[in-house]
Amino acid sequence: MTNYLIKNGTIINEGIRVIADLLIENGRIKKIGVDLNADREVQVIDAKGKLVLPGMIDDQVHFREPGLTHKGDIASESKAAVAGGITSFIEQPNTIPNAVSQEILEQKYQRADEVSFANYSFMMGGTNNNLDEVLKTNPRNVAGIKLFLGSSTGNMLVDDQEVLEKIFSSTSMLIAVHAEDEATIRENMAAHVEKYGDDIPVSCHPAIRSAEACYLSSSKAIELAKKTGARLHVFHVSTAKETELFRNDIPLKDKKITAEVCVHHLWFSDKDYESKGNFIKWNPAVKSAADREGLWKALLDDRIDVIATDHAPHTLEEKSKPYGQAPSGGPLVQHALIALLEAAREGKITVEKIVEKTAHNPATLFQIEKRGYLREGYHADIVIVDPEVDWSVDKSNVLYKCGWSPFEGTNFHSKVIHTFVNGSLVYSNGKLSDTHAGQRLLFDR
C-alpha cells in the first residue's frame, strides 16, 4: 500500500496544537515530529495552514442495510461519512430484520467487510424476549447492546421492566439506550390528535416527544444502572434538564454512566421548524433554544462525553408527507464535523474540545483498540481540514443516497480535503477512492 508523509500540518491531538509532520507506513502512524524524512518511498502531502485531526468516531448511525436500502446503505453512507471526516461508525440494530440475533448481527458485519469505506461496528439489539441472544454477544468485537426505551422499527421497544432489569444485571457490556417514555408520548400524541386531527403542525413535535418524556426515561435508566451496576450510555440527550443527571467530577475512563449529544440538537432549535419542517423531525425532538444552550454548557463542562450524529436518512418523498406520516431522522455524517468547526469559528467550542468529544472520548468510552488518537503505532485514521474555505451545502454536493441534507443553504467556512482510513487515502479534494478500507473495530475488553 502507499505510504504517506503529511508535512507542516497543524496537528490537534490530546489538547495540544503543534505544527509538525506525520508519517504513515503500512496503515499505521509510524512517527510524529518535525522535519521528518521517510526510509522508503512515500507520497508527500503539504498540509501547511491545514488542520490535521484524528478521524471522528460516530457512535450512533443508522445506515439502513438490510431492509431499508432505498434510504441508504453501508456503501453509500460510509462514503458520505469519510467525505465528512468520519473514519469509524457504530451502527444501530433497527434495520429489517432487526439485528436481535447473533446470526443477523454477523451478516451485517460480513456485508460491511465487503463494502464499507469507514471502520465499522454494529450494536446488538435487545428486545423483550431475546436475553439469551444478547448474552452471547462478544465484547471483543461488538460495540455494545442497544435498547430502545421509546418506539422504534420492528419489535425493538423494551418496555418490560423485569426484562430490562435482567439485561442490566446480566451483562458487563456497555448498554446504550434511546430514552423516551412511551406512555408519555402516546398520551401527548392522543391530545394533539384530538386537537388537530390529521393536521398536526410539525412545530408540535417537541411537545409530543416532550422534555418530560425524555427526562422520565433517562432518569429511570440511570436509576436502574446504579441499582444493577450496569455500564450505561445514554444516546442523544436533548434537554437541559437531563444534563443534570450526569457527572463531571470523575475521569471518563472511570464513569459507569455516560452521555452523548447529537449535532442537530446543538445546531437547531424549535424556531427552525417553521423553515425546515419535517427535515428536522428527529426522535428525540429538537427542542427549545434554552435546551440547546443547556446541552452546550453540559458538553463543555464534561457532563456530556461524546458528540455523534444519529445519522438516519429517509427519502425526500417520505419526509414530504404530513407530520403524522413523515418518519423521524435525517442524514448528517457528511456535515457533522464541519458544522462543529463552524461552531468553533463562532467561539462556542475549541477545535481541541471537538477532537476530544468526537474522537478521543468515543475511543475511551467504548475501549476501541488503537483508534481515536494521533499516536505512533495507532491506525492511521486521519482527517485534514482546510479551515479557510467558503462553500455552501446544496443538492449538487450532497453524497447521501437520499439526496438531501438539513444543512442545505448553510454556508460553511472550513472543508474536509483529505481523509485516511487505516492509512488509505479514501477521500481527497472532493474525490472518493474505490478502496473499501474500513475494518471491523476491536475493543480492549
C-alpha positions in Angstrom: 0.0 0.0 0.0 1.0 3.6 -0.5 2.8 5.3 2.4 2.3 9.0 3.1 4.2 11.9 4.7 1.9 14.7 5.9 4.1 17.8 6.2 3.7 21.0 8.1 0.2 20.5 9.3 -1.4 21.9 12.5 -1.8 18.7 14.4 -4.6 18.9 17.1 -4.5 16.0 19.4 -4.9 15.3 23.2 -5.5 19.0 23.9 -2.3 20.1 22.2 -1.9 22.1 18.9 1.5 21.8 17.2 2.9 22.3 13.7 4.6 19.0 12.7 4.8 16.2 10.3 3.1 12.8 10.4 4.4 9.7 8.7 2.1 6.9 7.7 3.5 3.4 6.9 1.6 0.2 6.4 -1.6 1.7 7.5 -0.3 2.9 10.9 1.1 6.2 12.2 4.8 5.5 12.1 6.1 8.8 13.5 5.1 12.3 14.5 7.7 15.0 14.6 9.4 18.0 13.0 11.3 17.8 9.7 10.5 14.1 9.2 12.0 12.0 6.4 10.9 8.6 5.3 13.1 5.5 5.0 11.1 4.4 2.0 9.1 5.9 -0.9 6.2 8.0 0.2 3.6 10.3 -1.2 4.0 13.8 0.4 1.0 15.9 1.3 1.7 19.5 2.2 -0.7 20.4 4.9 0.7 23.9 5.7 -2.1 26.0 7.1 -4.4 23.0 7.4 -5.7 21.2 10.5 -4.7 17.5 11.0 -7.1 15.7 13.2 -7.9 12.2 14.3 -10.9 10.9 12.3 -14.3 11.3 14.0 -15.7 8.1 15.6 -19.5 8.4 15.2 -21.0 6.2 17.9 -24.6 6.3 16.6 -25.7 5.9 12.9 -28.5 4.1 11.0 -27.1 3.1 7.6 -30.3 1.3 6.7 -28.9 -2.0 5.5 -30.5 -4.5 5.4 -34.1 -3.9 4.6 -34.3 -0.2 4.1 -31.7 0.4 1.4 -33.9 2.7 -0.6 -33.0 5.3 2.1 -29.3 4.5 2.3 -26.9 1.6 2.6 -23.5 0.8 4.1 -21.6 1.7 1.0 -23.4 5.0 0.2 -23.5 6.3 3.8 -19.9 5.3 4.6 -18.8 7.2 1.5 -20.6 10.3 2.8 -19.1 9.7 6.3 -15.5 9.7 5.1 -16.1 12.8 2.9 -17.2 14.4 6.2 -14.2 13.3 8.2 -15.9 10.3 10.0 -13.5 7.4 9.8 -15.4 4.9 12.1 -19.0 4.4 12.9 -21.2 2.3 15.2 -24.4 1.3 13.5 -27.7 0.6 15.3 -29.8 -2.6 15.2 -33.2 -1.3 14.0 -32.7 -2.5 10.4 -35.1 -5.0 8.8 -34.8 -7.6 10.0 -33.7 -6.2 13.4 -30.3 -7.2 14.5 -31.6 -9.1 17.5 -29.9 -12.5 16.9 -26.2 -13.3 16.6 -26.8 -14.6 13.1 -28.3 -11.4 11.8 -25.7 -9.3 13.6 -22.9 -11.2 11.9 -24.5 -10.9 8.5 -24.2 -7.1 8.9 -20.5 -7.4 9.7 -20.0 -9.6 6.7 -21.7 -7.0 4.5 -19.6 -4.2 5.9 -16.5 -6.1 5.3 -17.3 -6.2 1.6 -18.4 -2.6 1.1 -17.6 -0.1 3.9 -15.3 2.8 3.2 -15.0 3.5 7.0 -14.3 1.4 10.0 -17.4 -0.2 11.5 -19.1 -1.9 14.4 -22.7 -2.9 14.9 -24.7 -3.0 18.1 -26.6 -6.0 19.2 -30.3 -5.2 19.8 -32.2 -6.1 22.9 -36.0 -6.9 22.9 -38.5 -8.1 25.5 -37.7 -11.7 24.6 -34.1 -12.2 23.3 -32.0 -12.1 26.5 -30.3 -15.4 25.6 -29.1 -14.0 22.3 -28.0 -10.7 23.9 -25.8 -12.6 26.4 -23.9 -14.4 23.5 -22.5 -11.1 22.3 -18.7 -11.0 22.1 -17.4 -7.9 23.9 -14.1 -8.1 21.9 -15.7 -7.3 18.5 -19.1 -5.8 19.2 -19.5 -2.3 20.4 -22.4 -2.9 22.8 -26.0 -3.6 23.4 -28.7 -1.2 22.2 -32.1 -0.8 23.9 -35.0 1.3 22.6 -37.0 2.6 25.6 -39.1 4.6 23.1 -40.9 3.3 19.9 -38.7 2.1 17.0 -38.7 0.0 13.9 -40.0 -3.5 14.3 -40.1 -5.4 17.7 -37.5 -3.3 19.5 -39.3 -1.4 22.1 -38.2 -2.8 25.5 -40.9 -1.8 27.9 -41.0 -4.8 30.3 -39.4 -3.7 33.5 -38.5 -7.2 34.5 -36.7 -7.8 31.2 -34.9 -4.5 31.5 -33.6 -5.3 34.9 -32.4 -8.8 33.7 -30.5 -7.3 30.8 -28.9 -4.6 33.0 -28.0 -7.2 35.6 -26.7 -9.9 33.3 -24.1 -8.2 31.1 -20.9 -6.3 31.7 -21.1 -4.8 28.2 -21.9 -1.2 27.5 -25.7 -0.7 27.2 -26.7 2.2 25.1 -30.3 3.5 25.3 -32.7 5.6 23.3 -34.5 7.1 26.3 -38.1 8.5 25.7 -41.0 7.4 27.8 -43.5 5.7 25.5 -46.6 6.1 27.7 -46.0 9.9 28.0 -45.5 10.2 24.2 -48.7 8.3 23.5 -50.7 10.4 25.9 -49.2 13.6 24.3 -50.0 12.3 20.8 -53.6 11.5 21.7 -54.1 15.0 23.0 -52.7 16.5 19.8 -54.8 14.3 17.6 -57.9 15.3 19.5 -56.9 19.0 18.9 -55.6 18.9 15.3 -56.9 15.7 13.8 -54.7 14.7 10.9 -53.2 18.2 10.6 -50.8 18.3 13.5 -48.1 21.0 12.8 -44.5 19.7 12.9 -43.8 22.5 15.4 -45.8 20.4 17.9 -43.2 17.6 17.7 -41.2 18.7 20.8 -44.5 18.9 22.7 -45.4 15.3 21.7 -41.9 13.9 22.1 -41.6 16.1 25.2 -38.8 17.1 27.5 -40.8 15.3 30.3 -40.8 12.1 28.2 -37.0 12.3 27.8 -36.2 13.1 31.4 -38.6 10.4 32.8 -37.0 7.7 30.7 -33.4 8.8 31.1 -33.7 9.1 34.9 -35.3 5.6 35.1 -32.5 4.1 33.1 -29.9 5.8 35.2 -31.6 4.7 38.4 -31.6 1.1 37.1 -27.9 1.3 36.1 -27.0 2.5 39.6 -29.0 -0.3 41.1 -27.5 -3.1 39.0 -24.0 -1.7 38.4 -24.6 -1.7 34.6 -22.4 0.2 32.2 -24.9 2.7 30.7 -24.5 5.2 27.8 -27.5 7.5 27.1 -27.8 8.4 23.5 -28.8 11.7 22.0 -29.6 13.7 25.2 -31.8 16.5 24.0 -32.9 18.6 27.1 -31.2 20.8 29.6 -32.9 19.0 32.5 -31.4 15.7 31.5 -27.9 17.0 31.7 -28.4 17.4 35.5 -28.3 13.5 35.7 -24.7 13.2 34.6 -21.4 13.7 36.5 -18.3 15.6 35.5 -16.2 15.1 38.7 -14.5 11.8 37.7 -12.4 10.9 34.6 -14.3 9.4 31.7 -12.5 6.1 32.0 -14.0 5.7 35.5 -17.5 6.7 34.6 -20.2 3.9 34.6 -22.9 6.3 33.2 -22.1 8.4 30.2 -24.0 10.7 27.8 -24.0 11.6 24.1 -25.3 14.7 22.3 -26.0 14.9 18.6 -25.1 17.7 16.2 -28.6 18.6 15.3 -29.6 19.2 19.0 -26.6 21.6 19.2 -27.4 23.4 15.9 -31.2 23.7 15.6 -33.9 24.8 17.9 -37.7 24.7 17.8 -37.6 28.1 16.0 -36.3 26.2 12.9 -39.4 24.0 12.4 -41.0 26.9 10.6 -38.4 26.9 7.8 -37.2 23.3 8.0 -40.4 21.4 8.8 -40.1 17.6 8.8 -36.5 17.9 7.6 -35.5 18.5 11.3 -38.0 16.0 12.7 -35.9 13.7 14.8 -36.6 11.4 17.8 -35.8 12.8 20.4 -37.1 16.1 19.1 -35.2 19.3 18.6 -36.4 21.4 21.5 -36.0 24.9 22.8 -33.1 27.3 22.5 -32.8 27.1 26.2 -32.4 23.3 25.9 -29.8 23.8 23.2 -27.9 26.2 25.5 -28.0 23.7 28.3 -26.6 21.0 26.1 -23.7 23.2 25.0 -23.0 24.0 28.7 -23.0 20.3 29.7 -20.8 19.4 26.7 -18.2 22.0 27.6 -18.2 21.1 31.4 -17.9 17.4 30.6 -21.2 16.1 31.9 -21.8 15.1 28.2 -19.0 13.0 27.0 -19.5 12.4 23.2 -20.8 14.2 20.1 -22.4 12.0 17.5 -24.8 12.3 14.5 -27.7 9.8 14.9 -27.5 9.8 11.0 -30.8 8.3 9.9 -31.7 9.1 6.3 -35.2 9.0 4.7 -36.2 9.8 1.2 -37.5 13.2 0.1 -40.8 11.6 -0.6 -41.1 10.2 2.9 -40.1 13.5 4.5 -42.5 15.4 2.4 -45.5 13.6 3.9 -47.8 15.3 6.5 -46.3 15.4 10.1 -48.0 12.2 11.3 -46.8 10.1 8.4 -43.3 11.6 7.9 -40.6 9.4 9.6 -38.2 10.9 12.1 -34.5 11.2 11.3 -32.1 12.8 8.9 -28.8 12.5 7.2 -25.8 14.1 9.0 -22.5 12.2 8.6 -21.2 14.3 5.7 -21.6 17.7 7.5 -21.3 16.9 11.3 -17.6 17.7 11.7 -17.8 20.8 9.5 -20.8 22.1 11.5 -18.9 21.7 14.7 -15.9 23.5 13.2 -18.3 26.3 12.3 -19.3 26.4 16.0 -15.6 26.7 16.9 -15.3 29.6 14.4 -18.2 31.3 16.3 -16.4 30.8 19.6 -18.8 28.2 21.1 -16.2 25.5 21.4 -12.5 24.9 20.7 -11.2 22.6 18.0 -9.3 20.8 20.7 -12.6 20.1 22.5 -14.2 18.9 19.3 -11.4 16.4 18.8 -11.9 15.3 22.4 -15.6 14.7 22.1 -15.6 13.2 18.6 -12.5 11.1 18.6 -10.7 10.7 21.9 -13.8 10.2 24.1 -15.6 7.7 21.9 -12.4 5.6 21.7 -12.0 5.7 25.5 -15.7 5.2 26.3 -16.1 2.2 24.0 -12.5 1.0 24.7 -11.7 0.9 21.0 -8.4 -0.6 20.2 -5.7 1.8 18.8 -8.0 4.4 17.3 -9.3 7.9 18.2 -5.9 9.5 18.8 -2.9 10.6 16.7 -0.3 8.3 18.3 2.6 6.4 17.0 1.5 2.8 16.4 -2.1 3.6 16.1 -4.2 3.0 13.0 -3.9 6.0 10.6 -7.5 7.3 10.7 -6.8 10.9 9.9 -8.6 14.0 8.6 -7.1 17.1 7.0 -9.3 20.2 7.1 -8.8 23.5 5.3 -10.0 26.0 7.9 -10.3 28.9 5.4 -12.6 28.0 2.5 -16.2 29.2 1.9 -18.8 26.8 0.5 -22.5 26.1 0.7 -24.4 22.9 1.0 -26.7 22.1 -1.8 -28.1 19.0 -3.6 -25.2 19.0 -6.1 -22.6 18.3 -3.4 -24.6 16.0 -1.1 -23.4 12.4 -1.1 -26.2 10.8 0.9 -28.3 8.2 -1.0 -31.4 10.1 0.0 -30.1 13.2 -1.9 -30.8 15.9 0.7 -29.4 17.5 3.8 -30.9 19.5 6.7 -27.9 21.8 6.1 -28.9 22.8 2.6 -28.4 26.5 2.1 -25.9 26.7 5.0 -22.6 28.4 4.3 -19.5 26.9 5.9 -16.0 28.2 6.3 -14.0 25.0 6.5 -13.9 21.9 4.5 -12.6 18.3 4.7 -9.9 17.9 2.0 -8.3 14.5 2.8 -9.5 11.5 4.8 -7.3 8.5 5.6 -8.8 5.2 6.8 -6.3 2.7 8.0 -3.6 4.6 6.0 -5.6 4.5 2.8 -6.5 7.9 1.3 -10.2 7.3 0.7 -11.2 10.9 0.1 -9.1 13.6 -1.5 -10.2 17.1 -2.7 -13.7 16.1 -3.4 -12.9 12.7 -4.9 -13.7 9.3 -3.3 -11.4 6.3 -3.9 -12.8 2.9 -4.8 -11.0 1.4 -1.8 -13.2 -0.3 0.8 -10.6 0.5 3.5 -12.9 0.0 6.5 -12.0 -2.6 9.2 -14.1 -4.1 12.0 -13.5 -2.3 15.2 -12.0 -4.2 18.0 -12.3 -3.4 21.7 -9.9 -3.7 24.6 -12.2 -5.7 26.8 
